[in-house]
Amino acid sequence: MAKTVPFEQPLRGVLHLPEVTPAGTVVVAHGFKAFMGWGMFPWIADRLAEAGFAAIRFDFSFNGADEQGDFTRLDLFERNSYSQEQRDLDQLLKAIAAGAEPFGGVCRPDRVGLLGHSRGGGGVLLRAAGDSRVAAVATLGAVANADRFPPDARETAEREGRYFIPNARTGQDMPVGFHAFLDAEKHDIVGAVAAMTQPLLVIHGSDDETVGIQDGRDLAAAGGDLLEIEGAGHTFGAVHPFEGPPPQLLEAIDAAVGFFRTHLP
């Protein structure tokens, strides 16, 4: 069962519930130029619910997408940053811990896992380091470096105030403000993994064309278990609109489900 969650603004999300009392809660974080309804994310949340977890997928507050997933607020997208997304994750974890509606009586605050894709994977790793509210973390194609901008991007952004990154799906040029470059320098994702005490599963495609497999290896070397999925790309074969789970995505999510079953008992 899925229900829209009336988060305290500006967060917007959907809570997927199993038919039984949830064994734990998994928060699903999307990546750069993505949104909670992109391709595989509703299916992933459904799969987690089928496995007995309460699953929360949500939009980061400054991702710029509306409820249909159209990027109608590029002004917000331009203002986004890792630090802003950390505040969003903190707000969500606070709501779960406080038993706020609709989490009270459903989401156990002592059994919360984080699952992040791409930049969202880097974000959940930053959030988990030193955060006792997080019991376990799994990532999908996660970035190991917060500063992944092209070589000329910072100079352009400093000169013009922003840098534009094309979105192949929508045809839009997505603005990234200069502050995002400065903010990225503050965040050490590999260092965060080294500081984590929670169990970590790093899932990465061997043929990831966006975030190379070396990122996954670097994260796992810092303190986690690595599952390399042979031949998988950045979205493990998933597309938008979603056409069903390809084998590589099934392998990835089956591994994540097994991991959370072990560490959110």
MOWO-V768628 format. One record per pair of residues at least 24 apart in sequence whose ideal C-beta (glycine too) atoms are under 7 Angstrom apart, sorted by the first residue. I is the first residue (numbers start at 1). GAP is how many residues later the second one is. D is the distance in whole Angstrom. If there is no record, write none. Layout:
i->I gap->GAP d->D
i->I gap->GAP d->D
//
This chain:
i->3 gap->99 d->7
i->5 gap->97 d->6
i->10 gap->51 d->4
i->11 gap->47 d->6
i->11 gap->50 d->6
i->11 gap->77 d->6
i->11 gap->80 d->6
i->11 gap->81 d->6
i->12 gap->46 d->7
i->12 gap->47 d->5
i->12 gap->55 d->7
i->13 gap->43 d->6
i->13 gap->44 d->6
i->13 gap->45 d->3
i->13 gap->46 d->7
i->14 gap->31 d->7
i->14 gap->43 d->6
i->15 gap->39 d->7
i->15 gap->41 d->5
i->15 gap->87 d->6
i->16 gap->29 d->4
i->16 gap->30 d->6
i->16 gap->32 d->7
i->16 gap->33 d->4
i->16 gap->39 d->4
i->17 gap->32 d->6
i->17 gap->37 d->6
i->17 gap->89 d->7
i->18 gap->31 d->5
i->18 gap->32 d->7
i->18 gap->34 d->5
i->18 gap->35 d->7
i->20 gap->32 d->6
i->22 gap->30 d->6
i->22 gap->31 d->6
i->22 gap->32 d->4
i->22 gap->84 d->6
i->22 gap->85 d->7
i->23 gap->29 d->5
i->23 gap->30 d->6
i->23 gap->88 d->7
i->23 gap->241 d->6
i->24 gap->29 d->6
i->24 gap->84 d->6
i->24 gap->87 d->3
i->24 gap->88 d->7
i->24 gap->89 d->6
i->24 gap->236 d->7
i->24 gap->240 d->3
i->25 gap->28 d->6
i->25 gap->29 d->5
i->25 gap->31 d->7
i->25 gap->71 d->6
i->25 gap->82 d->4
i->25 gap->83 d->7
i->25 gap->86 d->6
i->25 gap->87 d->5
i->26 gap->27 d->5
i->26 gap->29 d->5
i->26 gap->87 d->5
i->26 gap->89 d->5
i->26 gap->234 d->6
i->27 gap->29 d->5
i->27 gap->65 d->6
i->27 gap->85 d->7
i->27 gap->87 d->5
i->27 gap->88 d->7
i->28 gap->27 d->6
i->28 gap->28 d->7
i->28 gap->29 d->4
i->28 gap->87 d->5
i->29 gap->85 d->7
i->29 gap->87 d->4
i->29 gap->91 d->3
i->29 gap->94 d->6
i->29 gap->95 d->5
i->30 gap->87 d->6
i->30 gap->90 d->5
i->31 gap->86 d->5
i->31 gap->87 d->3
i->31 gap->88 d->4
i->31 gap->89 d->5
i->32 gap->86 d->6
i->32 gap->87 d->4
i->33 gap->134 d->5
i->33 gap->141 d->6
i->35 gap->24 d->5
i->35 gap->28 d->6
i->35 gap->30 d->4
i->35 gap->34 d->5
i->37 gap->32 d->5
i->38 gap->31 d->6
i->38 gap->202 d->5
i->39 gap->196 d->7
i->39 gap->199 d->5
i->39 gap->200 d->6
i->39 gap->201 d->4
i->39 gap->203 d->5
i->40 gap->195 d->7
i->40 gap->198 d->4
i->40 gap->202 d->6
i->40 gap->209 d->6
i->43 gap->199 d->6
i->43 gap->202 d->6
i->44 gap->209 d->6
i->47 gap->206 d->5
i->47 gap->210 d->7
i->48 gap->209 d->7
i->51 gap->206 d->5
i->51 gap->210 d->7
i->53 gap->207 d->6
i->54 gap->52 d->6
i->54 gap->53 d->5
i->58 gap->34 d->7
i->60 gap->25 d->5
i->60 gap->28 d->5
i->61 gap->27 d->5
i->71 gap->99 d->6
i->71 gap->101 d->6
i->74 gap->100 d->7
i->74 gap->101 d->6
i->77 gap->97 d->6
i->77 gap->98 d->7
i->78 gap->84 d->6
i->78 gap->97 d->4
i->78 gap->98 d->7
i->78 gap->99 d->5
i->79 gap->98 d->6
i->80 gap->100 d->7
i->81 gap->98 d->6
i->81 gap->99 d->5
i->81 gap->102 d->4
i->82 gap->41 d->6
i->82 gap->44 d->7
i->82 gap->64 d->6
i->82 gap->101 d->6
i->82 gap->102 d->6
i->82 gap->105 d->5
i->83 gap->100 d->5
i->85 gap->38 d->5
i->86 gap->37 d->7
i->86 gap->40 d->6
i->86 gap->41 d->6
i->89 gap->34 d->7
i->89 gap->38 d->5
i->93 gap->40 d->5
i->97 gap->36 d->6
i->109 gap->24 d->7
i->111 gap->24 d->6
i->111 gap->153 d->5
i->113 gap->24 d->7
i->113 gap->25 d->7
i->113 gap->147 d->5
i->113 gap->151 d->5
i->115 gap->141 d->6
i->116 gap->26 d->6
i->117 gap->24 d->6
i->118 gap->24 d->7
i->118 gap->25 d->6
i->118 gap->93 d->6
i->118 gap->116 d->7
i->119 gap->24 d->6
i->122 gap->24 d->6
i->122 gap->67 d->5
i->125 gap->64 d->5
i->125 gap->67 d->5
i->125 gap->68 d->6
i->126 gap->61 d->6
i->126 gap->63 d->6
i->126 gap->66 d->5
i->128 gap->68 d->6
i->128 gap->70 d->6
i->129 gap->63 d->4
i->129 gap->66 d->4
i->129 gap->67 d->5
i->130 gap->65 d->6
i->134 gap->64 d->6
i->135 gap->63 d->6
i->135 gap->128 d->6
i->135 gap->129 d->6
i->136 gap->62 d->5
i->136 gap->63 d->5
i->136 gap->123 d->7
i->136 gap->124 d->6
i->136 gap->127 d->4
i->136 gap->128 d->6
i->137 gap->61 d->6
i->137 gap->63 d->5
i->138 gap->63 d->4
i->138 gap->65 d->7
i->138 gap->118 d->5
i->138 gap->121 d->5
i->138 gap->122 d->7
i->139 gap->63 d->5
i->139 gap->64 d->6
i->140 gap->63 d->5
i->140 gap->112 d->6
i->141 gap->63 d->6
i->141 gap->64 d->6
i->141 gap->67 d->5
i->141 gap->70 d->5
i->141 gap->93 d->5
i->142 gap->60 d->7
i->142 gap->73 d->7
i->142 gap->74 d->7
i->142 gap->77 d->6
i->143 gap->46 d->7
i->143 gap->68 d->5
i->143 gap->72 d->6
i->144 gap->45 d->6
i->144 gap->46 d->5
i->144 gap->71 d->4
i->144 gap->74 d->4
i->144 gap->75 d->5
i->145 gap->44 d->6
i->146 gap->38 d->4
i->146 gap->41 d->4
i->146 gap->43 d->6
i->147 gap->37 d->4
i->147 gap->38 d->6
i->149 gap->32 d->7
i->154 gap->27 d->5
i->157 gap->24 d->6
i->169 gap->71 d->7
i->190 gap->28 d->6
i->190 gap->29 d->7
i->190 gap->32 d->5
i->193 gap->26 d->5
i->193 gap->29 d->4
i->193 gap->30 d->5
i->193 gap->31 d->6
i->194 gap->28 d->5
i->194 gap->29 d->5
i->196 gap->27 d->6
i->199 gap->64 d->5
i->200 gap->24 d->3
i->200 gap->25 d->7
i->201 gap->24 d->5
i->201 gap->26 d->7
i->201 gap->54 d->7
i->201 gap->55 d->7
i->201 gap->58 d->4
i->202 gap->24 d->5
i->203 gap->24 d->5
i->203 gap->26 d->7
i->203 gap->49 d->5
i->203 gap->52 d->6
i->203 gap->53 d->7
i->204 gap->24 d->6
i->205 gap->24 d->5
i->205 gap->27 d->3
i->205 gap->28 d->5
i->205 gap->29 d->7
i->205 gap->31 d->6
i->205 gap->43 d->7
i->206 gap->24 d->5
i->206 gap->25 d->6
i->206 gap->26 d->6
i->207 gap->24 d->6
i->207 gap->25 d->6
i->207 gap->26 d->5
i->208 gap->25 d->6
i->208 gap->26 d->5
i->209 gap->24 d->5
i->209 gap->25 d->6
i->210 gap->24 d->4
i->227 gap->28 d->5
//
